Amino acid sequence: MRISMGAWSFTFGPHATTPKSLDQICERLSKAGYEGIELCGFPPHVSLEAYPGATERAQLRRMLSGYGLGISSYSADLTLVNPLVRENRERYLDRFRRLLDLCADVGSPSIRIDTVAAPGSLSDAEYHQAFHHLGDLWRDCAELGRQAKVMLVWEFEPGFIFNKPSEVVALHDKVGHPWFQLVFDTAHAYVCGVVAARQHGRKEVLPGGINEFLELLRGRIGAVHVVDTDGSLYSDETSTHRPFHQGIIPWRVVIPEMLATCPLDWWCVDLSFYPEAWGAVESSLADLKQMLVDYPR
């Protein structure tokens, strides 16, 4: 298992006005000892507009190779095409195909997506209709991913609709395709499964915490984002991400369960929206490596 870091950790939220360039991030991660990077598909990084064709994508592969970095995944920008709106189906599929081509060209093993829509944006009637429509749409996307040999991975979180533990399982079942898996982000898992933040209707809490969530999702996880949290919401929207040991996740029991449940090629450190992320690059890698030693399976 290799360790990467999400490039969006230095572009979103408090970093939006002064984002780090992809070259700066790659140089820093390489020197710190990371083996890979998780690419951000949002401007100013690896968007369709910035990397429209074979020439630009070949240049990106050469740059990453020069830094000795692999790609753990690619976080796609589909924000302008809400997948829950039935009328957006063809537009969504068209953009998704183009993003798949980008992933295949640069060598990303998976493409990360979300539901785009915020909790509370749909009525009860719309909510259930959207669930079934999304399942059908993502099944078609997963088949396209199979053809391109790029896994489709869905990141559930409190910032987006369908974030209850039972909904996560139900939507994975609804899609029902072997090339559709889940992103297990430890902060989101805590805020969704323990805090039950921004859920639709009756709250759903897992008494066994993150480990119960992991067991519930056994065999469904295709990517991992690992980070601490204090259980709060960032800007009242999504999970607050904090460096290891600056939150409340019980790593002593969570790490062994993750090693048992998520035997993946990559774990990705995700410090999205954390103001001091640039200063936590080296310590995050050191802390995670030490926990893997201290808390083995």
N, C-alpha and C positions, 0 to 999 in steps of 0.2 A: 504494500500500500504506500502510495506516494502522496506528498502534501503540496497543495497549490494554494494560491490566494486569489480571491475575487478582485478583479481590476476595478470594479465599480466602487470598491471601498474608498477610492480616492477621487471619485467624480460626482457622487450623489449628495444630496442634502447640503451639509455645511461646506462641502468641497465644490459645489456647482459653479461658483463664480471664479474659482482658481483651480480647476482640475489638473491633476498630474497627467502628463502625456503618457502614452503607451510605452514609449521608449524609456522614459524615466522609471516607470513602474517595473518594466522588465529588468532593467539594470539593477534596481534595488533588490528585487526578489532573487535574482541570480546571485548577487553578492551575499545575500543573507543565507542562502543555502536551500531555498525552495526548489523543488523539482519541476514545478509547473505553474501555470497561470490559468485562471478561469476568465475567458474573454467577455468583455462587456460590449453588447451589440448596440448600445446607445451612444449618440454623439457625446464627446468627440472621439470615441474609440472605433470599434470595428463595426460600423454601420454599413448598410448596403450602399449608401451614397459615397462613403469614404473608400470602400473596397468593392467597386462595381464589377470588376472583371478579373481574368486570370493573371494579368500582370501585377496588379496591386496585391492579390492574394498570395502569389508566389513570393513577392517581396516580404510579406508578413511572415511566411513560413521560414524564409531565410533569416529574418531578424530573430525570431524565436529560437531557431536552431543555433544561431550565433551566441545567444545567451544561455544555451543549454536547457531551455524550458520546453516542457511538453504542454499540451492543452488538456485540461480536465473536462471542460465543457464550454458551451457558448450560451450566454444569456441574451435571448432574442428580444428585439423591440417590436412588439405587436400592439402597442398601446393605442394606435390610431384606428384599429379595426377591432371593435368590441366583438368577441366571439359569441357572446350571448344573444346578440341581435341576429335573428334568422336571415334578414336581408343582407347581412355582411358575409354570408357563407363563402361566396365565390371570391370576394376581395380578400378575405382571410386566407383562403387556400392559395390564392395567387402569391400573396406576400410570403406565406409559409414555404412554398416551393422555392422561392428565390433565396430565402434564408437557409433552407436545407442545402441548396447548391453551394452557398458560401461555406457552410460547415464542412461539407464534403471536400471542398477545394483547399481549406486550411488544415483539415485533419482533425476536426473536433469529433469526439466519439458520441456526443449528445448535444441536444438543444433544449435549453430551459425555457419554459413558458409559464404563464399564470392566467387567471380568469379575467384579468383586466378590470372588471367591474367592482365597485366598492360595496361592502356590506350595507344593507339598507337602501340600495338603489333599485330594488325590485319589490313588487307586491308579492303576497303569498302565491297568487295564481301564476304570475310571471316567473316566480322563483322555481316552481316545479317544472314548468315548460322549458325554461332555460337550461335546467339540469339535464333533461333528456336530449335537448338539441345539442348541447355542448358535448355530451357523451358520444353522440353520433359523429359530430364534426371531428373530435379528437381521434376517434377510431380511424377515420379517413386519413388524418394527419399521420397517425402512427404507421399506417400502411405505406404512406409516402416515405416515412423515415426508414422503414424496413428496406424499401427499394434503394434508398440512398446509403444504407448501412449507418444511419445516425439515429440513436435512441432518443425518443421524446420523453422528457422528464418534467413533471408538473410540480411547481413549488407552491404549496398551500401556505397561507399566512393570514394573520388577522386583517391585513390591509386589503384583502380581496375576498370576494364572495365564495361560499362553500369551504368553510374552514373548520367545521366540527369534525372530531375524529371519525364519527360514523359516516359523515358526508364524504370524507376523504376516501374511506374504504369503498363506499357505495359508488362514487364516481370512477374510481379505478376499476371496479367490477363492471360498471356500465360501459366503459371504453372496451374493456375485455380484449386487449391486444398485447401480445408479448413484447412489442417494441414501445409500449407505453408504461413508464414507471414513475416513481415519485422522488422528489428532492426532500430529504429529511434534514431540515435546518433545526439545530438544537434550540435556538432561541424561539423560533416560531412554534416548535413542538411544545415548549413550555407555556408560551402565552396562549396558544390555542387549546392545549389539552389540560393545563392546570389552572390557568387564570380564566380561561373560557372567554376571552375578550372578543367583542364585536361579532358574536354569533347570532344567527337568525333564529328567532323564536326562543324556545326553552334552552337554558344553558346546559351544556354537556361537559362534565368534568371527569377526568380519569383519576381515580383515587391513587393509582399506582404511579402517577406522574409520567415522566419521559419514558421510563422503562416499560410501562404498560403500553404506551403509544408505540414504542419500538416493536413489542411483541405483536400488537395489533396489525402492524404493517410488515411483518416478517414476509420476505419473498416479494415485496412490492417496491422496495427501495432501489433506485438506480443511480442516485447521487447523494452526496452528503455535504452539508455546510455545517461547520463546527465553530461555535462561538458561545460566549456566556451572555446572560441577560439578567437584569434586575426585576424582570416581570412586568415592567411598565410598557407603555406605548410611546413611540417616538412621534411627536406632533399629533397625538391622538389618532394615529393611523396604523402603524405597523410595529412589530416587536422592536424594542430597544436592544441593540447589539452592543456588548461590552467585551473587553479583553478577558481572557481566562482568569478566573479567581477574583474578578471584580463584580461578580454577580452572585446568583443563588443556585445555579445548577450544581447538583451533587455529583461531581465528576468521578468520585471514587467508585460509585455504583453505575454511573452512566457509561463511562468508557468501556468497561468489560462487556456490557450488554451491546454497545455499538459494534465492538469488534466481533461479537458473535452473530449479530443481526445484519451487519453491513460489510460483508467481505468483498469490498470493492477495490478497484485499482487506485482510486483517488479519494482523499478527503480534502475539502477546500475550506480554508479559513476565511470567514466572511465578517468583515468589520464595517458593513454598510451603515452609513449615517453616523458613525462614531467620529467626533470632531478631531481626535488625536490619532487617527488611524495610521498616518505616515510615521509617527513615532513609535508605533507598536508592531512594526513589521518583524523585527528580529526577535523581540520578546515573545510574540505569539507563536512563532515556530519553535522556539526553545521550550516554552511552556507545554505545547502540545506533545512534542517529542518526549519530554520528561513524564507527562501523564501516561503515555503509552508504555513507558518503562515501569512506572510505579503502579499502574492499574491494569495489568495484563488480563487477557481473557481467562 
